[in-house]
Amino acid sequence: MEKQYFDNNEKNKVKDRLFNPLHGVRLTDGLFKDTFENNIGYLKRIDLDAMLYWFRKRAEKEAPGQPYTGHFEDNIKGQTAGLFLMGAGNTLRWIEEPELRQILDTIVNEIKDCSEPDGYLMAVPKEEFGTKEYPHYVRIWLTYGLIAAGLAGNPDAFNMLRRWQDWFNTCDDLPVIKYLMLAFQGVVASTFLYNTPLGKPEDIDVTVKYYEEDWRLSQFINKERNAVHIRNQPGIEPHPHGTEIEAMEGYLDLYRATGKHYYLRAVQSFYDLYKQDWIYPGSGIAMCEAEKAYPKCYWLSSDRHYNELCCSSFWLLLN
């Protein structure tokens, strides 16, 4: 039986005091089990060929069916496959579900077959990687998804992910990635990988050099009340967005890896600002994408975005 945890204490400056189970817990009757089973049913309905369409196209393979349309697959191709691997892989850690495992293995095998010899495995050509949210949002989901697939027992997922991360750590786009769309999210991808048996010091070094925003961390350390919804950075993007909560998970990982206290101070102050100004009753987050927001705005009208599922999920994870 595999270990119940990723024991990274020898690598981290700040040691874990407890370990979370990664398998071996069974849900009995109740709300959580019903939700778990509903999610399995949903995952089975996602179209396999649609998820793989852009990977196959990029590799010049036959691509049956049609891709998903809409913002996420029209503009950031390949992210649905990563999300599916996250859901299916993390399900298969707890129970065995043959149909779900077959779909997961097929996706991993197809992405492997579509990968390039140097480890590159995104659904878009290399010349498009350093655009939009590919180095951040899409890379995060593929990283999370392949880790989940590896934990579920797929034999290829971890090796693919390490080769892909090695490619990223030396790619030509590194100098510009922090200025792309919603780039602040990207800090979490490599640090999450670092806290697995696959992690290397280079993963931390690249994150610090190409993603860390020292000016932004200082805003939070100073508890500037306008910091959450105003980003004083040149250009329109990345615009203020509540999904920056996810970035704080990455900065906590940097604190664990390096022991540098300014990371922890920044996250604690960020957390305090959100608790003070941006949380609805029930812990929904008022800092939504494409919404004019300010501290304690708390919109509750039909013409306003008043909550965002992504932000609520990241708030749970940060806690």
C-alpha positions in Angstrom: 0.0 0.0 0.0 1.3 3.4 -0.9 2.0 6.0 1.8 -1.0 7.9 3.2 0.8 11.2 2.6 3.4 13.0 0.6 6.1 13.3 3.3 8.1 16.3 2.2 9.5 17.2 5.6 13.1 16.6 4.5 12.8 19.1 1.7 10.8 21.8 3.5 12.3 24.3 5.9 8.9 24.5 7.7 8.0 21.0 8.7 4.5 19.5 8.5 3.1 18.7 11.9 0.3 16.4 10.6 -0.4 14.5 7.4 -3.7 14.3 5.5 -4.9 10.9 4.3 -4.7 10.4 0.6 -6.8 7.2 0.5 -8.5 4.7 2.7 -11.4 6.7 4.0 -15.0 5.5 3.2 -18.1 7.6 3.0 -21.3 6.2 4.6 -24.8 7.4 3.9 -25.5 11.2 4.0 -25.0 14.4 2.2 -21.3 14.0 1.4 -21.8 10.5 -0.1 -24.7 11.8 -2.2 -22.6 14.6 -3.5 -19.7 12.3 -4.1 -21.9 9.9 -6.2 -23.6 12.8 -8.1 -20.1 14.0 -9.0 -19.2 10.6 -10.4 -22.3 10.6 -12.5 -21.4 14.1 -13.8 -17.9 13.1 -14.7 -19.1 10.1 -16.7 -21.2 12.5 -18.9 -18.3 14.6 -20.1 -17.4 13.8 -23.7 -14.0 12.1 -24.0 -13.4 13.1 -27.6 -14.3 16.7 -26.9 -11.8 16.8 -24.0 -9.0 15.4 -26.2 -9.9 17.2 -29.4 -7.2 20.0 -29.3 -4.5 17.7 -28.0 -5.0 15.4 -31.0 -5.2 18.4 -33.4 -2.0 19.8 -32.2 -0.3 16.4 -32.6 -1.8 16.1 -36.1 -3.7 13.0 -35.1 -7.3 12.0 -36.1 -9.6 14.0 -33.8 -13.2 12.6 -34.0 -16.1 14.5 -32.7 -16.3 18.2 -31.9 -14.5 20.2 -29.3 -16.3 21.9 -26.5 -17.2 25.5 -27.3 -17.5 28.6 -25.2 -14.8 30.7 -23.4 -12.9 27.9 -21.7 -12.1 25.6 -24.7 -12.3 28.3 -27.4 -9.7 30.6 -25.6 -7.8 28.3 -23.3 -7.8 24.9 -25.0 -7.1 21.7 -23.1 -8.3 22.9 -19.6 -11.3 20.5 -19.5 -9.1 17.5 -19.6 -7.1 18.7 -16.7 -10.3 19.4 -14.7 -11.6 15.9 -15.5 -8.4 14.3 -14.4 -8.6 16.2 -11.1 -12.2 15.0 -10.5 -11.7 11.4 -11.6 -8.2 10.9 -10.1 -9.2 12.3 -6.7 -12.4 10.1 -6.8 -10.4 6.9 -7.7 -8.2 7.5 -4.6 -11.1 6.6 -2.4 -13.2 4.0 -4.4 -12.7 1.9 -7.4 -15.0 2.8 -10.3 -14.1 0.9 -13.5 -15.7 3.2 -16.1 -14.2 6.3 -14.5 -10.7 4.6 -14.4 -11.0 3.6 -18.1 -11.7 7.2 -19.1 -8.9 8.6 -16.9 -6.4 6.1 -18.3 -7.5 6.9 -21.9 -6.9 10.6 -21.3 -3.5 10.1 -19.8 -2.5 7.8 -22.5 -3.7 10.1 -25.3 -2.0 13.1 -23.8 1.2 11.0 -23.5 0.9 10.0 -27.2 0.3 13.6 -28.2 3.3 14.9 -26.2 6.5 16.0 -27.8 9.9 14.3 -27.2 11.0 17.1 -24.9 8.1 16.6 -22.6 5.8 19.4 -23.9 2.2 18.3 -23.6 -0.2 21.2 -23.8 -3.1 21.2 -26.3 -1.7 24.3 -28.2 1.5 24.6 -30.2 4.6 25.8 -28.3 4.4 29.2 -30.1 1.0 29.8 -28.4 2.0 28.7 -24.9 3.2 32.1 -23.8 -0.2 33.7 -24.4 -3.4 34.2 -22.4 -3.7 31.9 -19.4 -1.8 28.8 -20.7 1.3 29.1 -18.4 -1.1 29.6 -15.4 -4.7 28.5 -15.4 -4.3 25.6 -17.9 -1.0 24.5 -16.6 -2.3 24.4 -13.0 -5.2 22.1 -13.9 -3.0 19.8 -15.9 -0.6 19.7 -13.0 -3.3 19.0 -10.5 -4.9 16.5 -12.8 -1.8 14.4 -13.5 -0.9 14.4 -9.8 -4.4 13.1 -9.1 -4.1 10.5 -11.8 -0.8 9.4 -10.4 -2.3 9.1 -6.9 -5.1 7.0 -8.4 -2.5 4.6 -9.7 -1.9 5.5 -13.4 1.6 4.3 -14.2 2.5 7.1 -16.6 1.1 10.3 -15.0 3.9 11.2 -12.6 6.7 10.6 -15.2 4.8 12.7 -17.8 4.3 15.5 -15.3 8.0 15.6 -14.3 9.2 15.8 -17.9 6.6 18.5 -18.6 7.7 20.5 -15.6 11.3 20.2 -16.6 10.4 21.7 -20.0 8.5 24.5 -18.3 11.5 25.3 -16.0 13.6 26.2 -19.1 11.1 27.5 -21.6 11.6 30.6 -23.6 8.4 32.3 -22.3 9.5 32.6 -18.7 10.5 36.3 -18.8 7.0 37.4 -19.8 4.6 35.0 -18.1 3.9 37.1 -15.0 2.5 39.8 -17.3 -0.1 37.6 -19.0 -3.7 37.2 -18.2 -4.4 36.3 -14.5 -0.8 35.4 -14.1 -0.9 35.6 -10.4 -2.6 32.2 -10.3 0.4 30.6 -11.8 2.5 30.8 -8.6 0.7 27.7 -7.3 1.4 25.2 -10.0 5.1 24.5 -9.5 4.9 24.9 -5.7 2.2 22.3 -5.6 4.3 19.9 -7.6 7.3 20.6 -5.4 5.3 19.2 -2.4 5.1 15.8 -4.0 7.8 13.1 -4.5 8.4 14.6 -8.0 9.5 18.0 -6.7 12.9 19.6 -7.4 14.5 22.8 -6.0 14.3 24.2 -9.5 10.5 24.3 -9.2 10.8 26.7 -6.3 13.6 28.7 -7.9 11.6 29.3 -11.2 8.5 30.3 -9.2 10.4 32.9 -7.2 12.2 34.3 -10.2 9.4 34.5 -12.7 6.1 34.6 -10.7 6.8 36.3 -7.3 5.4 39.8 -7.1 7.3 41.4 -4.2 5.4 44.7 -4.6 2.1 42.9 -4.3 3.1 41.0 -1.2 4.2 44.3 0.3 0.8 45.7 -0.3 -0.8 42.9 1.7 1.8 43.0 4.4 1.0 46.7 4.9 -2.7 45.8 4.9 -3.6 48.4 2.2 -7.3 48.2 2.2 -7.6 48.8 -1.5 -5.0 46.2 -2.4 -7.5 43.4 -3.1 -9.4 45.2 -5.8 -6.6 47.5 -7.2 -3.5 46.1 -8.8 -1.0 48.9 -9.5 0.8 47.1 -12.3 1.4 48.4 -15.8 -1.2 47.4 -18.4 -4.8 46.2 -18.2 -4.0 42.6 -17.3 -3.9 40.9 -14.9 -7.0 42.7 -13.6 -8.1 42.4 -10.0 -9.8 39.1 -9.4 -10.8 37.0 -6.4 -9.0 34.0 -7.8 -5.8 35.6 -6.5 -6.8 33.7 -3.4 -5.3 30.7 -5.2 -2.0 32.5 -5.4 -1.9 32.6 -1.7 -1.8 28.8 -1.6 1.4 29.0 -3.7 2.9 31.6 -1.4 2.2 29.4 1.6 4.0 26.6 -0.2 7.0 29.0 -0.8 7.0 29.7 3.0 7.0 26.0 3.7 9.8 25.4 1.2 12.1 28.4 2.1 11.1 29.4 5.7 11.0 33.1 4.6 8.6 34.8 7.0 7.5 37.6 4.6 5.5 35.0 2.6 3.6 34.0 5.7 3.0 37.6 6.8 1.7 38.5 3.3 -0.8 35.6 3.3 -2.0 36.3 6.8 -2.6 39.9 6.0 -4.3 39.0 2.7 -6.5 36.6 4.7 -7.4 39.4 7.2 -8.3 41.8 4.4 -10.7 39.2 2.8 -12.3 38.5 6.2 -12.7 42.2 6.9 -14.2 43.3 3.5 -15.0 40.6 1.0 -16.9 37.7 2.5 -20.7 37.3 2.4 -22.5 35.3 5.1 -21.8 31.7 4.2 -18.3 32.6 3.0 -19.1 33.6 -0.6 -16.5 36.0 -2.1 -17.6 39.4 -3.3 -14.4 40.1 -5.4 -15.7 38.7 -8.8 -14.3 38.8 -12.3 -15.4 41.7 -14.5 -17.2 43.4 -11.7 -16.6 46.9 -10.2 -16.0 46.1 -6.6 -14.7 47.8 -3.5 -14.4 46.9 0.2 -17.8 45.8 1.6 -19.6 46.3 -1.7 -21.7 43.1 -1.1 -23.9 43.3 -4.2 -27.3 41.6 -3.9 -29.0 42.6 -7.1 -29.9 40.8 -10.3 -27.6 43.1 -12.4 -24.5 42.4 -10.4 -22.1 39.4 -10.0 -22.4 38.8 -6.3 -20.5 35.5 -5.9 -18.1 33.3 -7.8 -17.7 29.6 -7.4 -14.0 29.6 -8.3 -13.3 32.1 -5.5 -15.3 30.2 -2.9 -13.4 27.0 -3.8 -10.1 28.7 -3.5 -11.1 30.2 -0.2 -11.9 26.7 1.1 -8.5 25.4 -0.1 -6.6 28.3 1.4 -8.2 27.7 4.8 
